[in-house]
Amino acid sequence: MRHRLAPHQYADGILRGDRLLLSRAITLAESSRPDDQALAQAVLTQVLPATGRSIRVGITGVPGVGKSTFIEAFGSYLIQQGYRLAVLAIDPTSQRSGGSLLGDKTRMETLSMNPAAYIRPSPAGDSLGGVAQHTRETMLLCEAAGFDVILIETVGVGQSETVVHGLVDFFLLLMLAGAGDELQGMKRGIMELADALAITKADGDTTASARRAQLDYTNALHLFPPTGTGWPPPVRTCSALTGDGIADLWTMILAHQQQMHQNGEFQQRRQAQQLTWFRALLRQRLDARFYSQPGMSERLAALEVQIRAGTLLPAAAVQVLLDE
Ligand SMILES: Nc1nc2c(ncn2[C@@H]2O[C@H](COP(=O)(O)OP(=O)(O)OP(=O)(O)O)[C@@H](O)[C@H]2O)c(=O)[nH]1
């Protein structure tokens, strides 16, 4: 590991917008070493007052829907509008040493060259909880560094969407036209989380089917129970190639922000996310502390022998451990 600085040196650098120190602080936050973690927490504590002011947008969709191309177009549009943009890409299926970093860098070529953009893949952790923790901390560090829109992309095909939903203010689901079957199965759960749907690749030959899909999904969403937020998720079409619909999506996100601020939803959502986060961390730490007690694995093994043999009830074994 490179020479470590004092927490305030990282914090000052981040607040000045120093990308190198931002990247190094993110690496510390991603590290599983306790001393790195402690340093990362100290840095986070110092920059905390400068966090929370960005617009946090989650973007998801099945592989092939065009996420990277979309983010490239959408991100370039935001930068033209004067925003500074951080893109955090979560790929829970990639290996830590795998190609996700290279892949995203090459696929978001224009953005990654732009000084107003910062692209950072979140490495796959051992657990979704770990990925969420890194991403959350990375997001806060990016906010402190002055990025005012944070896009969190997930290439997951399942649970990682729930994790991202728990991190953002607006959750955008990208959909492919002509993939009607997606309505069944897992998509339904994800659709219930979405603040908006965007049908991608609405250009050339696929324009008509994208419009049809827009109608179909609008009708399908009407069958869902109301979200209770007063924001029925709109369904839009867009094309990353022609740029059609890209500006509209941003206008919609701003309208959502404004409405959420006015009716108090915004505060509530962020506060609920903080609490969920606190509870999840507490569970995780208690778990880790419990299992790392000296002699615990032998103790567990011994109890499990009795449980397998049927001479000790599982509930009784738990009680024994807790009493100890
Ligand atoms: N016609 C058309 N093609 C597109 C559009 N956006 C993306 N594509 C194509 O769709 C394919 C998939 O695009 P990617 O951006 O790599 O999509 P993805 O697989 O969701 O991306 P990742 O999940 O990030 O790997 C590529 O061949 C793109 O050129 C669009 O707006 N119009």
The ligand as a MOL file (V3000), in Angstrom:
LIG
                    3D

  0  0  0     0  0            999 V3000
M  V30 BEGIN CTAB
M  V30 COUNTS 32 34 0 0 0
M  V30 BEGIN ATOM
M  V30 1 N -30.1660 1.4910 -32.0920 0
M  V30 2 C -29.6770 1.7000 -30.8900 0
M  V30 3 N -28.7830 0.8340 -30.3750 0
M  V30 4 C -28.3040 1.0550 -29.1290 0
M  V30 5 C -28.7290 2.1700 -28.3540 0
M  V30 6 N -28.1150 2.1130 -27.1680 0
M  V30 7 C -27.3290 1.0210 -27.1870 0
M  V30 8 N -27.4400 0.3750 -28.3700 0
M  V30 9 C -26.7390 -0.8620 -28.7320 0
M  V30 10 O -27.1020 -1.9130 -27.8460 0
M  V30 11 C -25.9860 -2.7270 -27.5360 0
M  V30 12 C -25.8160 -2.8420 -26.0350 0
M  V30 13 O -25.4120 -1.5950 -25.5380 0
M  V30 14 P -24.6560 -1.4450 -24.1650 0
M  V30 15 O -24.6570 -0.0250 -23.8250 0
M  V30 16 O -23.3760 -2.1580 -24.1770 0
M  V30 17 O -25.7110 -2.1760 -23.2380 0
M  V30 18 P -25.6770 -3.0690 -21.9830 0
M  V30 19 O -25.3490 -4.4670 -22.3560 0
M  V30 20 O -26.9380 -2.8590 -21.2660 0
M  V30 21 O -24.5360 -2.4910 -21.1920 0
M  V30 22 P -23.8830 -3.1130 -19.9280 0
M  V30 23 O -24.9400 -3.8220 -19.1770 0
M  V30 24 O -23.3510 -1.9000 -19.2960 0
M  V30 25 O -22.8480 -4.0740 -20.4320 0
M  V30 26 C -24.8090 -2.1200 -28.2500 0
M  V30 27 O -24.6120 -2.8120 -29.4560 0
M  V30 28 C -25.2410 -0.7010 -28.5270 0
M  V30 29 O -24.6400 -0.1720 -29.6780 0
M  V30 30 C -29.6890 3.0760 -28.9580 0
M  V30 31 O -30.1190 4.0660 -28.3650 0
M  V30 32 N -30.1160 2.7780 -30.2020 0
M  V30 END ATOM
M  V30 BEGIN BOND
M  V30 1 1 1 2
M  V30 2 2 2 3
M  V30 3 1 2 32
M  V30 4 1 3 4
M  V30 5 2 4 5
M  V30 6 1 4 8
M  V30 7 1 5 6
M  V30 8 1 5 30
M  V30 9 2 6 7
M  V30 10 1 7 8
M  V30 11 1 8 9
M  V30 12 1 9 10
M  V30 13 1 9 28
M  V30 14 1 10 11
M  V30 15 1 11 12
M  V30 16 1 11 26
M  V30 17 1 12 13
M  V30 18 1 13 14
M  V30 19 2 14 15
M  V30 20 1 14 16
M  V30 21 1 14 17
M  V30 22 1 17 18
M  V30 23 2 18 19
M  V30 24 1 18 20
M  V30 25 1 18 21
M  V30 26 1 21 22
M  V30 27 2 22 23
M  V30 28 1 22 24
M  V30 29 1 22 25
M  V30 30 1 26 27
M  V30 31 1 26 28
M  V30 32 1 28 29
M  V30 33 2 30 31
M  V30 34 1 30 32
M  V30 END BOND
M  V30 END CTAB
M  END
